[in-house]
Amino acid sequence: MLSLFVDDSSLVDDSSLVDDPSVTNHTSVVPWSINEHEVAALITVQSLTSSPGIQRSAVILSHVGEHALSWTALGLMGAVRDPAHRQPWLRATATVVGAHALSIVIKRVVRRHRPSDPRVEVLVATPSDWSFPSSHAASTTAAAVAFSRLLGRRYPLLAIPVMMTSRVILGVHYPSDVLAGGLLGVVMGHWVNRAGTVSPS
């Protein structure tokens, strides 16, 4: 499956472990037809969400979700404010951090470059050039799934489609990047819920 995205030569070069596109000549290998469909979808989303207000909101969400720091802070706050369920909150928070970390590891293995088509408008800076899967989508989904169980409320789940869409609006991810990140987050969020089932607080 990774062959869709990875140039085989990257598997024999030690520089493939460096998360810096400036030190390697490797390029992602994505079938042209798939890539074109993704670019077309990305351009369509951007054309439908081109108002300054929507774009500014997407930029704010980008900063909120950066490195899963906000979700980690919310999880720790939950542990402090809900002593009866402190351990489940801490496990959930650790899972959010784990989802973010795992997404970064996968990025360095897959090494799919972010959108670079000249028709795509990139609206925010990114910490690396790799895009698959979306770390924002992974950590946000893991947090929403795990925290919604602890809160006994479904409203945190609304953050999932909002964050996933915002990454496409900003032009820094293909649709499949955010879908893969969301799937990773769902798996990890459900895993922590099953590993430490508690009654909602």
N, C-alpha and C positions, 0 to 999 in steps of 0.2 A: 504493500500500500504506500510506503514511503517513497517508492520509486516515482510516484506521481509528482513529487516535489523536490527530490534530492538528486543532485548530480552525483553519479557513482564515484567520480574522482574525489569527492569530499570525504569519502570513507577511508581514504588512505593518506590524508594530509592532516598532520597534527594541528594545523591552524584552524581546522574545522571546529575545534572546541572553543575558539575565541568568539565572543559575541560582539564582533566589531567588523562590519562589512568592509572597512577600509584596508584590512590586512589580508584579505583573501579575494581571489578572483572567481570563486565559485558562484554559480547562478542557479536559481531554482529551475527545475524542469517540470513544467506544467503543460499538459496537452493544450494546444492552441485553442481548440474549440471550447474547452472548459474555461480557460482563462478569459476568453472573449465574452462568454456568457456572464461570468462574474463581474467583469468590468462593466458590461452593459447594465447589469442589475445595480451596481454601485452608482453609476452615473444617473440612473433613473431615480434612485433614492435621493441623491443630492439635488436633483432638479425639483423634486417634490418638497424638499425641506430647505429651500434656499433662503428663507426669510432670516434676517439678522437675529431676530429673537430666538429662533430655533437653533441657529448655529451657536449663539452665545451660550444657550443652555447646554448644548452638547459639550462645549469647551469646559464649562463648569463641572459637568459630570465626569469629564476626563480627569480633571484635577482631584475630584472627590474620590474616584476609584483608583488613583495612582498607587501602585505597590500594595494595594489592599489595606492601606493604613487606616482609612476611615472605618472600614468594616471591622478591623482588628480592635480599634478603639471602642466601637459600639459593643463588641463582644465582651471586652474587659469591663465596660460599664455595666453590662448585664450581670456579670459575675459579682460585681460589687453591690449592686442594688437588689439582687435576688440571692441572698446567701443560701437559701434552701436548695437552690439548684446551681450552686457555684461550679461544681465539677462539670456538669453538662455544658454550662456556658463556656468554660475553659476548653473543653474538648471541641466544642463548635468553633471557637475562635482559632484553635490550633488547626482545625480542618480548613478554615478559610486561608490561613497562611500556607498550609500544605498545598491547596489547590493552586494558589498563585505560584508557588515554587515549582510545582510539577509542570505547570504550563510553560514556565521559562525553560525547564529542561527539555521539554518536547520541542520548543522553538529552536533550540540549539541543535537538536537532532535533525529536524525536518528542514530548517533553514529556508523557509519560503520567504521571499522578499515582500515587503509591503507594496501596496499599489503604487505604480510609477507611471501609469498611462498619463500623457499630457492632458487628457480630457478630464482627469480626476483632480479635484481641488483638495489639497491637503491643508487642513485648517488648524492643526495643532502639532507641536513637536513630540517626538517619541524617543524613549531611552535606547531603543535598538532598532535595527533594520528588519528584524524578523517578525512575521505576522501570524503564523499558525502554531497553536491556537491563540485566540485573544485572551490575554491574562485578565483584562478588565472583566470580560464576560465570565471567565472561570471563577474568579474570586467573588464577584457580585452574586452569581448564581449559587455558589456554595453557601455564602452568607444568608441569602434570602431563604433558601431551603432549610438550613439548619436553624436559623433564628425564628422563622415562622413557626416551627414546631415548638420551640421553647416559649414563645409568646402566646401560642394558642390562637394565632391570627394569621390570615392569609395575605394581608395587605403588603408584607415585605416582598411577596412574589412579583408584585408589579414592577419592582426594580429590574427584574430580569430582561423583559423585552425593551424597556426604556434604555438600559445601558447597552444592550446588544445593538440596538438601532443607532444609538449615538456614535458608536465606533465606526459605523458605515457612513453616517452623515459627515463625520470629520475626515473621511477619505483615508483612514489609516488601516482599515481592515477590509478584506473581502467578506462577503456574506458567509462563506464556509468557515472562515476563521472564527466568527462569533458563534456560529452554530456549534462548532467543535468545542469552543471554550465553555459554552453553556452546557453541553453534554458532560464535559468533565466536571463542572461544578455540581450538576444534578447528581452524578454518581457519588461524588464525595460527600455532598450534603445528606443524601439518603443513607450513606454508609455510617456517618457519625450518628444519625438518628437511630439507626438500628443497633449500633454498638452500645448506645447508652440511652435507651428509651426511658423517658420520664413523662409524668403527667404535666400538661401545660401549666405554667406559672400563673 
